[in-house]
Amino acid sequence: MEKERGQTILTTMIMLYRKDGTFLVEDRKKQDWPGINFPGGHVEVNESIVEGAIRECQEETGLIVDEIEECGYFEWNLPSEKTRHLCLLFRSSSFHGEIHSSREGEVFFLSEKDLQGRQLSTDFLDVLAKMKKGL
């Protein structure tokens, strides 16, 4: 018997970090995944994964990424929607521009200790650990 196959949705997240130990986060307002998270989103059909990560970051934060480093992936399944989500993780300390928030949520830099008492999106600490590995 052949198993039913679902759709794979490709997304990205990017952590922009500074020498002072702070990193850029987004306080997502959408109810599907609210709380502190990294900027990111869907990769469009006509772009590479890296282009998608850079575009999403610029759209949500106003910042332009100059160099980007891969740092792993994160995945989850939604059986009720017959979807698998594959999120490629990136980081960069090389970026420029003026920071601004978007309709996705407020964006700002904070340190890991500043996470205490804030609403974090599901699995944020696991994603953060992957993003920081090797730094």
Secondary structure per residue as TSV (DSSP state, phi and psi in degrees):
chain	resnum	aa	ss	phi	psi
A	1	M	-	360.0	129.0
A	2	E	-	-80.8	135.5
A	3	K	-	-77.4	147.6
A	4	E	-	-75.3	134.1
A	5	R	-	-102.1	140.2
A	6	G	-	-102.8	-170.3
A	7	Q	E	-97.5	143.1
A	8	T	E	-103.0	127.7
A	9	I	E	-108.0	123.4
A	10	L	E	-97.1	124.2
A	11	T	E	-133.7	171.1
A	12	T	E	-136.1	158.9
A	13	M	E	-139.2	148.5
A	14	I	E	-137.0	135.9
A	15	M	E	-106.1	116.7
A	16	L	E	-94.3	126.7
A	17	Y	B	-129.8	154.7
A	18	R	-	-116.4	163.4
A	19	K	T	-61.5	-24.8
A	20	D	T	-78.0	5.1
A	21	G	S	89.3	1.9
A	22	T	-	-92.3	157.3
A	23	F	E	-139.2	154.9
A	24	L	E	-83.1	130.4
A	25	V	E	-128.6	167.7
A	26	E	E	-127.2	130.9
A	27	D	E	-92.0	87.0
A	28	R	E	-61.8	135.2
A	29	K	-	-98.0	-22.6
A	30	K	-	-62.5	136.8
A	31	Q	T	-74.4	-12.6
A	32	D	T	-72.8	-21.3
A	33	W	S	-161.9	63.6
A	34	P	-	-76.4	159.8
A	35	G	E	109.4	-174.3
A	36	I	E	-67.1	130.4
A	37	N	E	-154.7	175.6
A	38	F	-	-93.8	151.2
A	39	P	S	-60.8	149.9
A	40	G	E	164.4	-174.1
A	41	G	E	166.0	-163.3
A	42	H	E	-72.9	144.6
A	43	V	-	-88.7	127.3
A	44	E	-	-76.5	157.4
A	45	V	T	-58.7	-36.0
A	46	N	T	-93.7	16.1
A	47	E	S	-134.0	158.5
A	48	S	-	-76.1	167.8
A	49	I	H	-62.1	-43.9
A	50	V	H	-63.9	-43.2
A	51	E	H	-59.5	-40.4
A	52	G	H	-63.2	-42.7
A	53	A	H	-63.0	-44.8
A	54	I	H	-66.1	-42.8
A	55	R	H	-63.4	-49.2
A	56	E	H	-59.2	-41.3
A	57	C	H	-61.4	-46.0
A	58	Q	H	-65.4	-42.2
A	59	E	H	-61.8	-39.9
A	60	E	H	-89.6	-19.7
A	61	T	H	-125.5	-19.1
A	62	G	S	84.8	-7.2
A	63	L	E	-93.3	142.1
A	64	I	E	-104.9	125.0
A	65	V	E	-85.9	128.1
A	66	D	S	-89.7	-42.8
A	67	E	-	-133.7	149.9
A	68	I	-	-138.6	144.4
A	69	E	E	-126.7	132.5
A	70	E	E	-73.8	143.2
A	71	C	E	-141.8	25.6
A	72	G	E	123.6	-162.9
A	73	Y	E	-147.7	165.0
A	74	F	E	-140.2	141.2
A	75	E	E	-139.8	154.3
A	76	W	E	-152.4	155.6
A	77	N	E	-115.1	144.8
A	78	L	E	-122.4	84.3
A	79	P	G	-55.7	-34.3
A	80	S	G	-64.2	-27.2
A	81	E	G	-102.8	0.6
A	82	K	T	54.0	45.2
A	83	T	E	-129.0	148.8
A	84	R	E	-117.4	132.3
A	85	H	E	-108.2	124.1
A	86	L	E	-115.4	115.1
A	87	C	E	-112.6	117.3
A	88	L	E	-88.5	133.3
A	89	L	E	-102.5	136.9
A	90	F	E	-134.5	162.7
A	91	R	E	-147.2	159.9
A	92	S	E	-160.8	143.8
A	93	S	S	-114.0	8.2
A	94	S	-	-116.1	99.3
A	95	F	E	-155.3	162.9
A	96	H	E	-150.3	170.0
A	97	G	E	117.8	-176.6
A	98	E	-	-106.3	129.0
A	99	I	-	-70.9	137.3
A	100	H	-	-149.5	152.1
A	101	S	-	-85.3	166.1
A	102	S	B	-131.9	-175.1
A	103	R	T	-65.1	-17.6
A	104	E	T	-68.6	-33.0
A	105	G	E	154.1	173.9
A	106	E	E	-73.7	138.6
A	107	V	E	-116.0	142.4
A	108	F	E	-165.7	161.3
A	109	F	E	-91.9	141.7
A	110	L	E	-151.9	168.1
A	111	S	-	-99.1	167.8
A	112	E	G	-61.3	-37.0
A	113	K	G	-67.5	-24.8
A	114	D	G	-74.8	-5.0
A	115	L	G	-72.6	-24.4
A	116	Q	T	-56.6	131.2
A	117	G	T	84.0	-2.7
A	118	R	S	-99.2	152.1
A	119	Q	-	-75.6	121.5
A	120	L	B	-103.6	144.1
A	121	S	-	-67.4	160.7
A	122	T	T	-54.0	131.3
A	123	D	T	67.3	13.1
A	124	F	H	-58.3	-43.5
A	125	L	H	-64.5	-34.7
A	126	D	H	-66.1	-43.1
A	127	V	H	-64.2	-44.3
A	128	L	H	-57.8	-44.0
A	129	A	H	-59.4	-41.2
A	130	K	H	-66.8	-40.4
A	131	M	H	-64.8	-36.3
A	132	K	H	-84.2	-17.6
A	133	K	T	-56.2	127.1
A	134	G	T	89.4	-3.8
A	135	L	-	-83.4	360.0
